[in-house]
Amino acid sequence: MKRILVPACGLLLVVGALAPAPAYADSAPADPSDPRTPPTVTADALPTVQINGVVWDQEVVGNTVYAVGEFTSARPAGVAAGQQETPRANVLAYRLDTGELIKEFAPTANGVVKTVTASPDGKLLYLGGSFTEISGETRYRIAALNPTTGAVDPSFRPVPDSRVNAIVTDGKSVYFGGWFSAVGNQPRGGLAAVDARSGELRPWTPVADGPVDSMVISPDGGKVVVGGDFERLNNSSDPGMGMGAISTTDGSLRPWKVGSTVRNGVGDGGISALTTDGEYVYGTGWTWLRNSNFEGTFKASWADGSIEWLEDCHGDSYDVVPHSGVVYVANHAHNCESLGEFTDSRPRTFYRANAFSEEATGVLGSTRDEYFDFSGNPAPSMLNWFPDLEGGSYTGQYQAAWTAEAAGDYVIMGGEFPRVNGKGQQGLVRFSTRAKAPNAVGPRPGGTDMGLTASSHSGGTVSLAWTAASDQDNENLTYRIVRDGNTAQPVGEVKGRHRFYNRARMAYTDSTAQAGKQHTYQVVAVDPTGRTVASSPVQVTAAGGAAPTGYTRSVLQDAPTHYWRMGSLDAGLVDVAGGAGLTADGQVTGPVAGTVQGSDQATRFARTDTTKPAGSASTTQQELGPQSFTTETWIKTTTTAGGRILGFESEVVRGARSTDRHLWMGPDGRLHAGVYPDRAVKASSDKAYNDGAWHHVAMSLGADGLALYVDGAKVAENTEATSAQYYDGMWRIGGAVSATWTGAGATGEFTGDIDDTAVYGKALAADRIRAHYDAAGGGQSEAVPPTASIAHRTTGLTAAFDASGSKPGDAPLASWTWEFGDGQTGTGNTVTHDYAKAGTYTVKLTVRDADGRTGTATRSVAVTEPEQPAEPGVLVDDSFDRTGTGFGSPGEGMAWSPWSSKATMSTADGAGSIAWSAASASASARLNGLSAQDSDVRTAVRFADAPTGGGGYFSVQSRRSGSEFYAATLRARTGATSELSLTRSAGGKEDVLRSVPLTGLSVARDKELNVRLETVTVPAGAGTVLRAKVWATGTAEPQDWQVQVEDSTASLQREGVFQLGYYVSGSATNAPGTLSVNRFTARTTGSAAAN
């Protein structure tokens, strides 16, 4: 399985440095040599033989492709089902270069064929599945065929007692895995090896305790990596849960580090596919998100399974094939936000074939839902390759592709899909390189979907704005601006790079229109192969009078997507660039005097009536928030309350669910720019600007990060973000900024005067922002200051910082001053700092030039305690000494998997917090990556707001697997007696085994309580003793257990994971509130620390 035999076919490996900037790759990338942008095959579906069921696996030998699965007939490409059918019983072959059925190869199988693998010399073809006959000859679930004639090999006759799912071979031995428990009369645990020619059983006896679904053999033949839906391999769960590496010599386990991070198995997840490019192992996973955690693709080293990269797009993945610098995946991805790509839509949309770079090019970001957080791991680039494979119904699982292979110029997929790119192509499809493809897939959509608008407000000048197109295999598109139908001579061109999920607004200003004449405009999108799509035409009469000059002309030269002059409450709120006017809300007045640089007039955002909201103004037409952009405006204010100047919201109403791309002023007058890719990232000025003077303010986001400009000069930057949130929304001027952005309390609502405001669908260069400021008459004010830049590396609690990337402005750099975020400072171009404790610190660098001008940069730096030898008996000791959403990771290979309803979870200041917003709120955190049977668990909790009514239920669970567990539950109540219970969840119901009142134990605000649960197997092995106690911090731990019980439920007499949970009674009336978990420790029972 997963061996591709193509004579003289080399493998291209491209090595590059990590780079977090976005990639723009497709079948014709701008730079094919860039490891972030290797060329893909095209999205054109090439004619390929069709089947009437499902294809489970394929194998390529030379120019022949062997396909196996569940089907009874085959028909030519383009032919409807039931016509020109040729009988084929679960096995067929076709030509790689034409897709035509090979009629001479027609063996039959009387049952499902799950896998097909060729011998290294291509002279034998091994099939595995649940069949009992091949071409009328008895073969139990595994067989060898002649690849030319299809004849059954007479010598190869192993007899596994159940289905075979995976086969690999080194030419001497055949290794196979599946559901079987014996081969012939010899017991085997889902894995076996036989002689490659005779089929004689080898003495190779590794054991998987669940189904084996995938296998790959190392290039040297020394080990086999196996994957599937099992919990243990050779009775080991790490390595061993879902996958592991096994010696081909003696069947023993070999190191496999990725298995400590990717934890799939236990019946609700598995490793669906494994393959190799000869140097690395690639694998895919699926999960129902109970005990398992991974749905994407991983790349690992053959040496010990060290992670090269992970892509954790949400949506199960079924197969993977690396080829010519690209990794192709058969899946049903619906959310790839951790890669900075598409997020869930409503209703959910699945993308069933994706591609990634072979090289790691960045790191994973966080995820914001119930999925496991793999953030910080190396990640590949997602490439612009999105063929449309329609989900099928044959298996009842409604998937599309189940298998992916590649050879030469081709990538092939098989499965149960009925159509590809909207046309009938059932079960099999080929894709090829640009040179061999018809390149028929072009940009889309056109017509009214491009939303072209045209407006004219200055003599002979027309502003056009439209929504970008996208292309399934080309993201680099050219937009030709056609006036009055003259396609041969467009009046201009605009380059754009977009995908279907980031079709932002684009703009162009035509300054050559004839004043007073009605013109017709179209925008034509063109891909690198010449395929086009055109917008619907729009008409506009070019305004008469003088052409724009000064500041307005400078702005329009850079083609803003929106430009509001802000001169009055009617004409001033018109969008002179993009047609999306502003609607005023609240205390907005005007016109008032404009900028000192000579602008016409401005608009005042006031709050003279403090009983009403301050003024704001927003667009009302939704658009996709741009990923690369610049916003700029002019402000004059003396506010000491701060507030938002400009931002992007998901709704027109105040207090929208999603807010991003903020430009705001703090109460101290300092200016801030912020975006929220997976957390708030901001750049802040050192100086205050609430001085009652006019200031030009701009923020930009692009491949180089986030930057803030004031009066034409860059005053701050932050390279940690190159993208923002994906959502449709509106631009809003004015309002407040929440504590999420400030890091402290919310600001007030902005009051002051605002003049010319513009939005651009690109990151303007610094010299263009300077040119805008100069055009308004401000060029003589401030010289260009220096730009600060921070690079760092950490080892334990020590961090080394380097400011060598800082750049001078108009004068040479003279000094470098560091603030390390812990109250300590330092100086110098390079410095080293030792932190006292682990945590995430905000480091600030201020560079000063010879003329006294400064520039600043900030960066979040995480340091960790040096690894110490584990305390005897300690499984985990988590002090929550980190900052972030969810509960994070307490150590290598472990992570808390959060879930919540009416509550949020986070870590900060040495505590994991659950903030509940309403009665009936609930939250839980499962510790994945650590499994134990007997354990002694201690945790400390603090109720900042203990629930009233029925109280709050805090539970500590052990031996959790699926929905089954043991637990100690503290029912904390104010004004009533609290309780401690031991519970059991098994067989679909939860029972209280024993409960005791906690007489004398009070639950008060900010009082810390300790909960201890011990789970111990009875010496005879017939059951488990559970015991628990609770006491207040500052008092002695009770000598005796407060509640104890013995239980022998069979399904719970095994290992499981730990979980913490909290539920707020439906009768609670004091929402909102907070519960803090201040420590979590688990030890093996019988250790010195246990009573």
N, C-alpha and C positions, 0 to 999 in steps of 0.2 A: 504494500500500500504506500502510495506517495513516492514511488520511484519513477522518474521520467527518463526514458531511454531514447535519446536523440543523438545520433552520431555527429561528432564535430561541433557540438553545441556548447559554447563556453558560457561562463557566468560572469556578469559584470558586477563588481563590487566597488562602491564609491564611498570613500571615508571622508567625513567632515566633522567640524567642531559643532558643539551644541549651540543652537541659536534660537532664541524664543520668538523671533520675528515671524509673521505669517508667511506661509508658502503659497505660491501661485503656480500650480502644476497641472498639466493635462496632456493631451496627445501632441501638443505643439507648444511646450513651455518656452518662456523667454530665454531661459538659460538651462539647457538640458544637462549641463555638467554640474549644476548645483545639486548637492545631495538632498536638498529640500524639495527639488522640483524635477525629479526624473520623469521622462516622457512615459505616458501610459499607452496602452492600446486605445483605439477609439471606442466609442459607445455604439458603433454600427453593429447590428445583429446580422452576422453573415449567415447565408442559407445553410441549414444543417438538417440532417435527417431528424424526424420527429417520432415520438413514441406515445403510447396511450395510457401511461401510468406514471411511474416515478423512477428516476435514475438515482441510485444511491452512491455510486462510485464510478470513476473512470481511470484508465491507465493508458499512457501514450508510449508506443514502441515505434520509433522511426516515424513514418507517415500514417500509422494506423492508430486509431483510438478505439479502445475497448470500453464499452459501457454496460453496466450491470444494474439490476434493480428489480422492479415489479412491473412488467408489461407483457402484452401478448402479441403486439404487432408494431410495425414501423411503417412510416410513409414519407414521401419526399417533402422537402421544404416547400412552404407555400400552399400545400394541399390540405383541404379540410379533413377533419376526422371522418373515417368511414370510406374514404376514397383512396384508391391505389395502395391499399394496405398490403404489407408483406408480413407473414407470420414470423414472429420472433418471441421466444419464450425466455424472458428475463436476461438475455445476453445478446449483444450485437456488436458489430465493428463498423467503423466508418473511416473515410479518408480525412486526415487532418487538413489537407490543403483545399478540399472541395466540399467537405461535409456530406458526401454521398455515401449511402449504405454500401458496404462490401457484401455482395450477395453470396460469395463463396464461403463465408464464415457464418455458420448457422447452427451452433450447438443449442440444445434446449436444456432448461433446468425446470424441475417440477415444483420448485419453491423459490422463495425470496433469495436473491443473491445480494449480499450486503457489501462485499469487498472484492476487488480484483487487483492482483499484483503480479508483475513479470519478474522472472529470474534476471540476474544481472546481465546475462548474455542474451536475453530476449528469446530464448528457445523454449521456455515453459511459461504458462500462464496459470496462476493459482487463483481459484475462486473460493469464497467462503460465504456461508449464509445458513438457511434453514432447509435447503433442499435435501432430498434423499436419492435423487436420480439425476444424472447428466446424460443427455442423449440416449436414454433408455438403460444406461448402466448404473448399477447401484454405487452411489458415493454419498457417504453420510456427512453432509455439511461442509466438507472441504474436498477439493479436487484439483487436479492438474490437467491442463489441456495443451494440445499443440496449437500455437498462436496463429498458424497459417490455415490448417484444416479444421480446427475445432475438435479434433479427435481426443478422446479421454485417454490420459496416460494410464497404462495398465498396472504400473508398479506402485503408484502413489495412492494408498488406501487407508489413511488414518480414520478413526471412528470416534470423534467427539460426541458426547451424548446430548448436546444442545447446540444452539446457534453459534456460528463463528462470525465475528464482526470485523476483525482486523487481521491482516497477514503481512509479515515482512520477511525478507530472506537475504542472506549474504551469499547465496549460491551453494553453500554446504548444508546449512540447516534452514528450516522454515519455522518461524516463530508465529504463533497465532493466539488470539485472545477472543473471549466472548462470554457466553452464559454458561458454559459447560462445567461440569464437576468431575468428569472422568473422560479419558481417552482410551478406548478399548476397555479393558478391565482394570486400568490403573487410575487411581484418583488424581485429579488435577483441579486447582483452584482458579479456573477461568483463564489460565495461561498454560501453554505447552509448547514443546519444540519437537520436531521430527526431522529425519534425514530428508534432504531436499529431493532426492531421487527415489529412494525406496519407501519413504513415509514411515520408517521405523521410529518408534517413540524414543526420544532422548531422556536421560535422567536429569531433566531441568524442571524444578518444581516450585517456582515462586507462587504465592497465593494472593489473589485479590478477593476481598469479601463482598464484591458486588460486580456488576457488569463491566467488562472491558470493551471499550468502543474504538480505541485508536492505538496505533503503535508506530514507532519509527526506530530504525536501527542506525547506530553510529557509523560513520565512514570507515572506521577501522574494524567494525564488527564486534567490538568488545562489550557493548552494552545496548540494551533496548530501553527506550522510554515508552512507558505505557500510560494510557489515560482512559478515564471512564467515569462511571457513577458508583464508585466504591469509597468506603470510609478508610479502609486500611489495606496496606500492601505488606505482605510478610508480617502481619500483626503490628505494623507501625503506621501511625497517622501523620507523622511529620519527620521524614518524608513519607508519603503514602496516601494522603487524602486526595483522591481524584487523580493523582499521577505520581510517578516516581521512575527512577532509573534503576535498571536491573542488570547485573552482570550476566553476559551470555555464557559464562563459564560455569558458575555455580549457583546462579539464581539469587545471589545476595543483593541487597540494596546498595546503591552508590549515591554519593551526595547529589542532591537536586534542590537547589536553594529556592528556585521560583515557587516550589510547592509550599514554602512557608508563607508566601504572600498571596498567591492564588490558591484559594481554599474552596474547592468544589467537590461535592460528593454527598454522602449521607442521604441519598434518595431525592434530593431537591436541587441537584446540580451535577455537572460533570465536565470532563474535558472531551470535546466532541471530535477533535482532529489534531493530528501531529504530523509534521513534515520537516524536511531539512533542505537547505541549499548546499549541503556539504560542509558548511562551517558553523552554522547555527541551527537551533531547533525553533520551530514556530508552532504555536498551538492555539486552539480556540476553545471557548467555554460557553456554558449555558447555566442558568440558575433560576430558581423561583424565589430567591432572596429570603431564604429561611436560614439554613445553616451554611449555604454557599455564598460566594461573594463576587464572581467574575463572569462577565458576559462578552468580553472582547477578545483581543488577540495579544499574545505575548511572543517575544523573541528572547531566547536564552542561549547561553554558551553551552557547547557540548561538554566542556571540561567538568563543570559542577552545577550547571543549571543557573548560574548567575544571571540576573535580569539584564538584558540589553535594552529593552523598552517594553512598555505596555501601552495599548490603546484600550480604554475601557468604555467605548461607546455602549450605551444601554440598548439592549435588544440582543437576543441570543445569536451566537456565531456558530457556524456549522462546519466550515472548511476554510483552508488557507493555502495559498501557493505563492512563494516568492519567485520573481522572475525579472531579470534585467533591471534591477534597482528598485522594483516596485513589489509590494506585497498586496495581493488581491484576496479579498475575503468574501465568502458567501455567508450572509447574515440577514437580520431584519432590524438594522439599527434605527432608532427613533430619537436618540438624544446623544450628541457628541460634545456637550458643552465643556467637558474637562479638557478637550483639545482646542477649545476656542471656536468650535464649529456649531452646527445647527442644534437647536434644542427642541423639546417636545412641542408639537402643534396640537391644536384642538379643532377637530378630532385628531387623534394620533395618526401620523403618517409614517410608514415604514420604507426604508431605503435598503434594498435587498442585495446589493452588490456594491462594495466599496473598495477603495485602494489607498495604500499608505506608502510612505517612503521606507526603503529598507534600513536607512540609517536613522538613529535617534537625532532629532533636530531641536528638541526643547524638553520641557517637563510638563507633566499633567497638572492641571489646576483642580480646584475643588468641585464637588458636585453638590447640588442644593436640594436633593430629594432623599428618598429612603435608601439609595444605593450606597454601597461601600465606598469610602473615600480613599482613592489611591494617589492623592495629590503628592507631588514631589518626586514621583518616579520618572525616569527618562521616558520620552514619548516620541513617536514619529510624527511626520506631517501628514495630514489628511490631504489627499490629492483630488483634483476635480475630475472624477470619473464616476458618473451616476447613470448607468444604463437602467432602464425601467423594466424590471422583471416583476410580472404580476403574480401574486400569490395564487396557488392552486388549491384544489380540494381533494385530491386523490387520497392522501393519507389521513385526512381529517384534521391535520395540524395547520393547514392553510399557509404553508410556507412557499417559497419560490425555489431558490437553488439550495441543494444539499451538498454539492461537491464542486470543487474548483481544481483545475489542472492547467499547466502551461507548458509549451514547448515551441522553440523556434520563434516565429513571428506571431504565435497564437496564444490566447487565453481561452479556455473552454469551461463551460459550466453545465451542470446537469441537475435535474430536480423534478418538481411537479408543476412548474410554471406553464400556463397555457399561452401566454403572449409575452413578447419582448418589445419594448418601445411601441406598444399599442397594436402590434401586428401578430397574427398567429404564428407561434414558433414553440411547439410544445415539448418540454422535457429536456431538450438539448440545444445549446447555442455556442457559437464561436465568435470571438472578437479578435481583431488583428491590428498590427501596427498601421500607422497612418499611410505608409507606402503601399500597403496591400488592401486597404479598406476603401469603400466608395466615398467615405467622408460625407455621407448624406445627412448626418445629424448636425443641425445648425442652431443658431440662436432662437430663443423663444422667451416669452410670448411677444406677439406684435399687436398691431391694432390699438384699440382703446386701452388694453392692459398696460401699455407703456405710459399712459397718463400724461401725454405731452400737453404742456400749457405754453402760451405765448402772451407776452404783455409788453407794452411800450409806454414809457413815461418820460423819455427824453428824446430830443430831436434825432431822427434817423437811427435810433437804437432799439433793438428788440431783444428781450430776455426770454430764453427758452429753458424749460425744465422738464425732465421726464424721469421715469423709473427705469433703472438699468434692466437690460435683458440678461438672460443666463444661457448657458450652453452645457449640455451633458458631458462634453469632453474638451471644452475650451473655455477658460475663464478670461483670457485676454482678448477683449473685443474692441473694435474700432467703431465709433459712432459718427456717421457722416451727416452733416447738416445740409439738407436739401431745401432750397428756396425756389418757389414758383415752378416746381416740377423739373428743374434742371439737374438731373441725376449725374450728368456727365461732368458738371463743374460744381461740386458742393461748395458752400460758402465757408465751411470749416470742418474740422475733425476733432473728436475728443477720444482719448484712450481711456478704457475702463477695465477693472478686474473685479468681477463679481460672480457669485454662485447663486443658485436658486434661493438660498436662505438669507442672502445679504444684498438683495436688489435695492440698493439705496438710491436716493434721488441724485440726478446728475444735472448739469446746467451748461449753457453756452450763451454768450452775448454776441449778437450780430450787430456790429457798429457800422455796417455798410448798407443798411436798408434805406430805401428812398423815402424820405420824409413825406407824410401825407398820403402814401400809397398803401393799398391793401395787399398784403403778401400772404402766400400759403407756404407753410413749413411742414416738413416731415423729417424724422430722424430714422436713419437706416443703420441697424447694427450688423456688423460684418465680422465673421470669425476668420482665423488664419487660413482656412481652406477656401474662403470666398463665399460661403453660405451666408445668406442675409435674411433679415426680417425687418419690416418697416412699421413704424407707428402709424396710427390714423393721422391724416392731415389736419392741421388747425389753421385758422385764418386770423390775421391781426392787421390793424392799420398802424403803420409806423407813425409815431407822434411827430408833430412839427416842432418848430422852434429850434433852439440851440442844442447842440450835442452836449452830453455831460462833460464836465471838467473837474479838475481838482480831485478831492477825496472820492466823490461818487464815481468818477471815471476809473480811478485806481481800483476801487472795489469791483466794478463790473468787469474789468480786464481779467480778473481771476475767477470769473464765472461762478458766483455764489448760487447755491440752490435756493436760498432765501435772502431777501434784503429788505428790511423795514426801515424807512427813513425816520420814523418816529416824530414827524413834524407836527402832526395834529391827530385828533381822535378819529378822523375819517381818512383823509388821504395819507396821513403819516403812518397808519397801521396797515396800509396796503403793501403786499409783497411785490415789489417791483421786479423781482427776479423769478420767483417760482410760483406765483399765483396763490399762495396760501396766506391770506391776510390774518391779522390778529383780531381777536375779540376781547375787548376790555372787560374787566370784572373788578368790582370794588371801587376804591377811591383813586381813579385815574383821571388826571386833568391835563389840560394843555390847550394850545401850545404855550410853551415857555421858551425863554432864550436858549439857543443851542450852544454848541461848544465854542470856546474862546477862539478856536482856530477858524471860525467864520462859517460854520454850518448854519443852515437856515433856522430850524426850530427843533425843540425836543419835547418829550412827554414826561410829566411828573407823576411819580408813584408815591402816594401820600397815605397817611393815616391820621388825619386831623380829627376824625371821630373814632375814638378808641373802642367804642362798642361794636365797631364793624371791622371786617377784614381790611387790611391794606390793599392797595391797588395791585393788580396783576393783569397780564394779557396773554392769551395763548392762541395757537392755531387750533383748528377744529377738524382738520382732515388728517387721518392717521397715515403715517409713513413708517418705514422700517428705519430704526435708529442706525446711523452710519457707524462703521467700524473704524474708518479713517476720516477725520474731519477737523475743521477749525471753526470756532465761534469767536466773534469779536463784537465789541460794543464800546460805547462811550458812557461814562458815569460821572456824576457829580453828587456828592453826598456828605453829610456830617453825622450820619447815623452812629449810634453807639449800641444798637441792637443787632446789627449785622443783617444778613438775609441773602436769599438767592437773587442773583442778577439774571441768569439764564440757565435753563436746564431742560431735560427731555423726560416727559411723563407718559405713563401708559393710559391715562384718562384725562379728560378735560377738567374734571372736578378737582378741587383742592384735596390733598391727601391721597394721591393716586397710589395704587399698589406697588408700582415699579417706578423708580426715579433714577436717573443716571445722567452723565455728561454735564455735570454741574459746574457752574462758575459762580462763586459766592464770596461774600465778605463776612468776616467774623466780627463779633462785637468790638474787638480791639482795632478794627479797621484794616487788618491784614486781608489780602486776597488769596483765594484758594481755587484750584481747578481739581476736579475729581471725576474718576470713572469707576465702574464696579464690574469688572470681568467675573470675579468670584468673591470679591471682597472690596471694600472701599480703598482705592489707591489715589493719593492726592499729591499735588505740588503746591507749595505755599510760599508766599512772599515774606521777607523779613520785615519790610517796611509797611506802615499803615498808610492808607490812601483815603481816609474819611476826613480830608482836610478842606472840603468845600471847593476844590478845584476840579476842572475837567481832566479825566484820565482815559486814555485809550487802553482797553483791556482785551486780551485774546488768550484762548487756550487751544492747543492742538494735540491730536492723538494720531500716531502713525507708527511705522516700523521702529523708529528710534525711541518710542515711549511717549510720555505725557509731558507737555511743556506749558508754562505760564509766562505770558508777556505783559508788560506794563509800559505804556508810552514808548512802544517800538522796540523795547529791549527784553530779552529773556531774563526773567528774575528767578525762576525755579524750574526744576524738571524732576521727573521720576521715571526711571527706565523699567520699573517692575510691571507695567501694563502696556500692552500694545493692542488691546481690544476692549470692548465694552459689552454690556448686556445686549442680547438679541431680543427685541420685542418691537411691536408696532406702537407708535405713540405720537405725541404732539409736543411742540416746543412751547415753553412757558417762560415769560419774562416776569420777574418779581416773585414774591412769596417767601417762605421760610425754608430752612434746611434742617433735616432731622439729626438726631444724635448719632445715627449710623454713619453720617458723613463727618461730623465735627470731632467725634471721639469724646465729646463731652455732652453738654446739653444742646438742645435745639436752638438755633438762632431765632431772632425775631424776624418779622417780615420786612423786606427791604423797603426803605423810604429814601427817595432821592430822584434826581433827574437822569433819564436815559435817552441817548440819542442814537444815531445810525447803528443798527444792529444787523449782523449778517451771519449766515451759516454756509460753510463750504463743504462739499463732499470729498475733501482730501485734506491732508496735513500741509498747510502752506509752509513754504520755506521761510526761514527767519528773515531773509532779505525782503521777501514780499510783505511780511507783516510790518517791517520797518518802513517799506515804501508807502504803505497805507498811512502810517502815522506821519511820515514826512509830507505826504500829499495834502494833509490837513493843516500844514504850517507848523508842525511840531518838531521838525528836524533839528532845530538848533538847541533843543533842551538838554537831553542827557547823552553822554557818550556811551558806547557799547560796553557793558560790564563783562567780567569773566563768566565762564560756564563751569559749574562744578560737576564732577563725575566720581562715583564710588564703585570700586571693585573690592570684593572681599572673599575670604575663605575662612572656614572654622575647623578647629580640632578640639573636641571636647568643649571646655569653657573658654578657650582662647580663640580670639578672632584677629586676623591680620587684614588691615585695610590699605588700599592703594588708591591714591588720587591722581595717578599719572594720566588718566584720561581727561582730566580737567583742561579746559582751553582758555587762553587769555582773550580779552576783548580788545579795547584800544590801547591797553598798556600791559606789560609783562606781569606774570603772577609773582606775588611777593610773599604770601603766607597761606598756610593751610591749617584751619582750626577744626577740631573734631569734638562733637558731643556724642558720647557713647550710649546715651539712653538710660544709664544707671546713675546719673549724677556726676560721673567722671568725665574729664576732658583730656584732650591731647593735641599736639601740634606736629606738623611735618607732612611731607608728601606721602610717606608710608609710615604706618604706625601699627603696633600690636597692643592688644588690650585683653586683660584677663578679667572675666566676669566672675562675680562671687557665687552666682547660682544660675541654674538653667532657666531659659525663658526666651521670649522674643522681644528684642529691643529695637527701638527706632533710632537709628544712627543718623546724625546730621553733620554734613561737611560744609564749612564756609570757606571759600577761597577769596582772597583779597589781592587786588592788583596794586601796582606801584603808585597809582593815583588815588587809592583808597576805595575804589568801587568793589562791590562784593557780588558773589554768586553763591547759591546754596543748592544742595541736593540732599535727599533723604533716602534711606533704605532700611527695610525691616531685616534684621539679622537674628537668626535663631541659633542658640548655643545649647548644648546638652551636657549633662553630667558625663564624665568619662566612665566608660564601662568598668564596672567592678565585678569581681568574682561573685557569683550568685550565692546568697545566703543559703546554707543547707536547708532544704525543705521549702524554700520560697518559690512559688510558681509565678507570681506577679506581685509587684508592689507599686501601685500607681498613686502618685501624689498630685496628679493633674497640673503639673508645672509647665503649662503651655497655654497658648491663646489661640482661639479659633472657634468655628462653628462645630456642633457635635461635641463628642467627647475625645476625638483624636486617637492617638496611638500611645499606649504605655510602654512600648518596646518593639524591637525588631520582630516582624512577622505577626504582630498582634495589632488589632484595631477595634475600637468600640463602634458598632454599627447602630446608628440612632434611628428611632422612629418616634413620631409625636403627632398628637391631635390636640388642637387648641393650646399648644405649648411650643416653646422653642428651647433648644439645647445648645450650650456653649461652654467653653473652658476659659478661665482667666483667673489670675491671682490665686493659684493653687487650689482651685475648686472646679468641679463640673456642675453647672447650674441648669436647672429646669425651671423656666419662667412660664407659669400657666396663666392663661388669660380669661378663663371662664370655668364654671362648674362643668363637671364631667370631662375635664381635661385629662389626658393620659400621655405618658412618654416612657420609652424604654431604651436601654443601651445594651447590646449584646457584645460580649468580648470574643470576637472571632480570632482564630489563630492559636487558641489555647484550649486544650481539652483535658479533663480530669475526671476520675471516678470518686476517689476519697479526697476530701478537702476540708480545710478549716478557713472560713472566709470572715474577714472583719472589714467593716466599713463605718465611716462616721458621716452623719447627715446633720444639716442645720436647716431648720424651718424659719426662713425670714418672715413668712406669713403662713402660719399653720391654718389649714382650712377650717372654717366653721361648719355647722351642720353635722353631716355624717363623718367629717374629718377627711384625712388623706391617708392613702395606703402605700407605704413604701415597701418594696419586696426585694429580697436578695435570692436569686435563683441559682441552683447548681444542677449539674447533669442534664442541662437542657439540650434536647435534640428535636427539631421540628417544634411541635406544640406541647411536648411532654417534658416535665421537669419536677424537681422538688423545690420548695421555697420556704423562707421565713418571711412573714409579712408583719410589719409594724403598722397598726392602725393608730395614727396620731390624732388626738382630739383635744380641743381647748374647751375647758369647762366640763369635761366628762372624763371617765377613766379610759385610758388608752389600752390597747390589747396587742398581744403577740401571738401569732398563729403559725403552725406548720401546715403546709398545704402540699397536695400532690395533683399534678395534671397528667392524666393518662387516659387513653381510650376515648378521647373526644370530650372529656368532662374534667372539671376541677373540683377537688374535695378538700375540705378543711379536716385534717387528721386530728388536730388538737389545738385548743386556743385557751389562753390564760389572761386574766386581767393584770395590768401593770399597776397595781395599787401603789400609790406614793410617788409615781413617776409623773412629773408635770411636763407639759409641752408648752414652752414659752418662746416668744420671738427671739431669734438668734441664739437659742440654746442648742448646743451640739449634743446629739445622742449617738451612742455606739451600738451597732447591730452586729452580732456574731452568729454564724451558722456553721455547724459542723455536720458533715455527711460522711458516715463511716460504714463500710461493709461489715456485716456480722461475720465473725471468724469462721463460722461454718459455711459461709458463702450463700446462705439461704435468703438473705435480705439486707436491709440497711437500717442503721440507727440514725435518726435525725434529732438534733438538739440545738436550741437557740437561747440567747439571752440579750437583754438590752440594758444599758446604763448610761448615765449622763457623764460627759467629760468633766473631770475634776473630782469625780467620786470613784471609789474603788470598784473594780470589776467584781460582780457577784461570784462567790465561790462556787455555787451550784448552778446548773442549767435551769432556767425558768420553765422551759417546756421541752419535752422529750417524747419520742414515739418511734416505734419500729415498723417498717413497711417492707413487703416482699413482692411488690408489683414487678413482674418479670421484665417488662420493657424498660424499666428504669435501672436495672442492675447492670449498668455499663457506663462508659465515659460520656461526658457531655460538656457543653460550654457553660460559662457564667453569664448571667444577665441581671441588670438592675432595672427596676420598674417603679413607676409612680402613677397613682390614679387619684384624682380629686373627686370627692363625692358630688353627686348631682344636686345635693341640697346645700352645698357651700354657697355662702352669700358675700364673701369678702374678696372676690377676684379684683385685680390680679394678685399673684403671689409668686414666691420663689422658694425652691428647695435647692440646697447645695450639698453635693457629695464631696467631702473634703479628703477622703482617702479610701482606697480599696486595696486590700491585701488578701492574697490566697496562698495558703501553704498546704503541703501534704500533711495528712493527719499523722500523729505520732512524732512530729518534729519537736525540737526542744522548745519551740515557742508555744506549743499547744498545751492546754491544761489537761 
